[in-house]
Amino acid sequence: MQTVENVELDIAVVIGRSVMPIHHLLRMGRGAVIELNANENDEVEILANNFPVARGQVVVQGKRIQVEVTSLLKKPETIRRRFANEQQKTEQAI
């Protein structure tokens, strides 16, 4: 059990996404605002090592921002979602 406790994961929370031409990104400077396709009450996606594992809700308490896990994704669902996202990225690149 001790070896499992020492495994490190990169945890990320996706609050929204945006698509823009690279030249817009290159022109952005400090303080630039990127508009996301999300609302304040939307569920967020929780990733472990860039793999979707759960969904959650953003909770703001004073100066702290937290994410409450609302559901864990079943393995087949996460695999299907990742495949769909990769396929969508490929279609956008074409």
Phi and psi in degrees as GROMACS dihedral restraints (atoms count N, CA, C in turn):
[ dihedral_restraints ]
;  ai    aj    ak    al  type     phi  dphi    fc
    3     4     5     6     1   -63.1    20    10
    4     5     6     7     1   -35.8    20    10
    6     7     8     9     1   -67.2    20    10
    7     8     9    10     1   -33.9    20    10
    9    10    11    12     1   -68.2    20    10
   10    11    12    13     1   -36.7    20    10
   12    13    14    15     1   -65.8    20    10
   13    14    15    16     1   -22.3    20    10
   15    16    17    18     1   -93.0    20    10
   16    17    18    19     1    -1.5    20    10
   18    19    20    21     1   -75.0    20    10
   19    20    21    22     1   130.4    20    10
   21    22    23    24     1   -99.9    20    10
   22    23    24    25     1   140.4    20    10
   24    25    26    27     1  -123.5    20    10
   25    26    27    28     1   145.8    20    10
   27    28    29    30     1   -92.4    20    10
   28    29    30    31     1   113.9    20    10
   30    31    32    33     1  -102.6    20    10
   31    32    33    34     1   130.4    20    10
   33    34    35    36     1  -132.9    20    10
   34    35    36    37     1   150.2    20    10
   36    37    38    39     1  -121.8    20    10
   37    38    39    40     1   122.4    20    10
   39    40    41    42     1   -95.1    20    10
   40    41    42    43     1   113.8    20    10
   42    43    44    45     1   -95.7    20    10
   43    44    45    46     1   -14.0    20    10
   45    46    47    48     1   175.5    20    10
   46    47    48    49     1   174.3    20    10
   48    49    50    51     1  -135.9    20    10
   49    50    51    52     1   160.0    20    10
   51    52    53    54     1  -149.6    20    10
   52    53    54    55     1   146.0    20    10
   54    55    56    57     1  -118.9    20    10
   55    56    57    58     1   131.9    20    10
   57    58    59    60     1  -152.7    20    10
   58    59    60    61     1   156.1    20    10
   60    61    62    63     1   -65.5    20    10
   61    62    63    64     1   148.4    20    10
   63    64    65    66     1   -59.8    20    10
   64    65    66    67     1   -33.2    20    10
   66    67    68    69     1   -67.1    20    10
   67    68    69    70     1   -28.3    20    10
   69    70    71    72     1   -68.5    20    10
   70    71    72    73     1   -43.1    20    10
   72    73    74    75     1   -61.8    20    10
   73    74    75    76     1   -42.1    20    10
   75    76    77    78     1   -67.6    20    10
   76    77    78    79     1   -25.1    20    10
   78    79    80    81     1   -83.6    20    10
   79    80    81    82     1   -12.9    20    10
   81    82    83    84     1   -69.3    20    10
   82    83    84    85     1   144.4    20    10
   84    85    86    87     1  -123.5    20    10
   85    86    87    88     1  -174.0    20    10
   87    88    89    90     1   -57.7    20    10
   88    89    90    91     1   133.0    20    10
   90    91    92    93     1    87.8    20    10
   91    92    93    94     1    -0.6    20    10
   93    94    95    96     1   -64.6    20    10
   94    95    96    97     1   148.7    20    10
   96    97    98    99     1  -112.7    20    10
   97    98    99   100     1   129.5    20    10
   99   100   101   102     1  -107.2    20    10
  100   101   102   103     1   119.8    20    10
  102   103   104   105     1   -76.9    20    10
  103   104   105   106     1   131.6    20    10
  105   106   107   108     1  -105.3    20    10
  106   107   108   109     1   159.8    20    10
  108   109   110   111     1   -90.0    20    10
  109   110   111   112     1    49.3    20    10
  111   112   113   114     1  -141.6    20    10
  112   113   114   115     1   155.3    20    10
  114   115   116   117     1  -109.6    20    10
  115   116   117   118     1   166.0    20    10
  117   118   119   120     1   -64.3    20    10
  118   119   120   121     1   -23.5    20    10
  120   121   122   123     1  -101.1    20    10
  121   122   123   124     1     4.5    20    10
  123   124   125   126     1   -69.6    20    10
  124   125   126   127     1   151.2    20    10
  126   127   128   129     1   -69.2    20    10
  127   128   129   130     1   149.3    20    10
  129   130   131   132     1  -107.9    20    10
  130   131   132   133     1   158.6    20    10
  132   133   134   135     1  -101.3    20    10
  133   134   135   136     1   131.3    20    10
  135   136   137   138     1  -105.6    20    10
  136   137   138   139     1   124.4    20    10
  138   139   140   141     1  -112.2    20    10
  139   140   141   142     1   141.4    20    10
  141   142   143   144     1  -119.0    20    10
  142   143   144   145     1   117.1    20    10
  144   145   146   147     1    52.2    20    10
  145   146   147   148     1    46.3    20    10
  147   148   149   150     1    63.9    20    10
  148   149   150   151     1    21.0    20    10
  150   151   152   153     1  -119.8    20    10
  151   152   153   154     1   124.2    20    10
  153   154   155   156     1   -64.2    20    10
  154   155   156   157     1   125.3    20    10
  156   157   158   159     1  -123.3    20    10
  157   158   159   160     1   -19.3    20    10
  159   160   161   162     1  -160.6    20    10
  160   161   162   163     1   169.6    20    10
  162   163   164   165     1  -121.3    20    10
  163   164   165   166     1   155.3    20    10
  165   166   167   168     1  -154.2    20    10
  166   167   168   169     1  -179.7    20    10
  168   169   170   171     1  -127.1    20    10
  169   170   171   172     1   134.4    20    10
  171   172   173   174     1   -74.4    20    10
  172   173   174   175     1   133.3    20    10
  174   175   176   177     1  -124.0    20    10
  175   176   177   178     1   125.1    20    10
  177   178   179   180     1  -109.4    20    10
  178   179   180   181     1   121.7    20    10
  180   181   182   183     1  -127.2    20    10
  181   182   183   184     1   102.8    20    10
  183   184   185   186     1    64.5    20    10
  184   185   186   187     1  -121.5    20    10
  186   187   188   189     1   -94.8    20    10
  187   188   189   190     1     2.1    20    10
  189   190   191   192     1   -98.8    20    10
  190   191   192   193     1   137.8    20    10
  192   193   194   195     1  -113.8    20    10
  193   194   195   196     1   127.0    20    10
  195   196   197   198     1  -129.3    20    10
  196   197   198   199     1   163.4    20    10
  198   199   200   201     1  -122.7    20    10
  199   200   201   202     1   121.8    20    10
  201   202   203   204     1   -93.1    20    10
  202   203   204   205     1   124.6    20    10
  204   205   206   207     1   -72.5    20    10
  205   206   207   208     1   122.5    20    10
  207   208   209   210     1  -102.8    20    10
  208   209   210   211     1   -27.0    20    10
  210   211   212   213     1  -159.5    20    10
  211   212   213   214     1   145.8    20    10
  213   214   215   216     1   -95.8    20    10
  214   215   216   217     1   141.6    20    10
  216   217   218   219     1   -85.5    20    10
  217   218   219   220     1   137.5    20    10
  219   220   221   222     1   -73.3    20    10
  220   221   222   223     1   150.6    20    10
  222   223   224   225     1   -54.6    20    10
  223   224   225   226     1   -49.0    20    10
  225   226   227   228     1   -60.1    20    10
  226   227   228   229     1   -36.4    20    10
  228   229   230   231     1   -65.9    20    10
  229   230   231   232     1   -41.1    20    10
  231   232   233   234     1   -67.0    20    10
  232   233   234   235     1   -38.0    20    10
  234   235   236   237     1   -66.5    20    10
  235   236   237   238     1   -44.8    20    10
  237   238   239   240     1   -62.1    20    10
  238   239   240   241     1   -42.9    20    10
  240   241   242   243     1   -64.7    20    10
  241   242   243   244     1   -42.9    20    10
  243   244   245   246     1   -64.2    20    10
  244   245   246   247     1   -42.7    20    10
  246   247   248   249     1   -61.9    20    10
  247   248   249   250     1   -43.3    20    10
  249   250   251   252     1   -63.2    20    10
  250   251   252   253     1   -41.5    20    10
  252   253   254   255     1   -65.0    20    10
  253   254   255   256     1   -43.2    20    10
  255   256   257   258     1   -65.2    20    10
  256   257   258   259     1   -38.5    20    10
  258   259   260   261     1   -66.2    20    10
  259   260   261   262     1   -39.8    20    10
  261   262   263   264     1   -64.4    20    10
  262   263   264   265     1   -41.5    20    10
  264   265   266   267     1   -62.8    20    10
  265   266   267   268     1   -39.4    20    10
  267   268   269   270     1   -64.3    20    10
  268   269   270   271     1   -43.1    20    10
  270   271   272   273     1   -65.4    20    10
  271   272   273   274     1   -36.5    20    10
  273   274   275   276     1   -67.7    20    10
  274   275   276   277     1   -33.5    20    10
  276   277   278   279     1   -73.6    20    10
  277   278   279   280     1   -21.6    20    10
